[in-house]
């Protein structure tokens, strides 16, 4: 065995421990680790878009990396401002932008409240794919069982240098549908 083989095996063990701890913390088995949060976002956008569904609704109040991930995945960002009261998309604007070409909506967890998230979930969950950007809110709960990033269809996390869990690089993604998770994993 070479030193590289030994280090690689040791790092795989450490990553598996980290992943298992993260799964336990977030109360889900449906997680994958990625090299960065933007890679997690890209993989989600890639799997939800198709020839007929290419539009992803997103707030312009986000990092350019999220917009770039949408574009690199072959999709088109459609901007909807956030509601200052809820931190979620302005619903009047959102309703006008949702159409048969809409692949999904990205909600960025910055300062939304539990009540507003529940109302948003009641109105939109199951009707359109919802992706949670949880880059800066790892560990925040919606209720006793659900952590942000696992509330809707998909969630992506960043462990970059400015995040509350910093590994310098790294990210993770959640997919509610195990088949979609397997598709992303491939």
Secondary structure by P-SEA (a helix, b strand, c coil): ccaaaaaaaaaaaaaaaaaaaaaaaaccccccccccaaaaaaaaaaaaccccccbbbbbccccaaaaaaaaaacbbbbbbbccccccccaaaaaaaaccccccbbbbbcccccaaaaaaaaacccccbbbbbcccccccccccccccccccccbbbbbcccccccccccccccccccaaaaaaaac
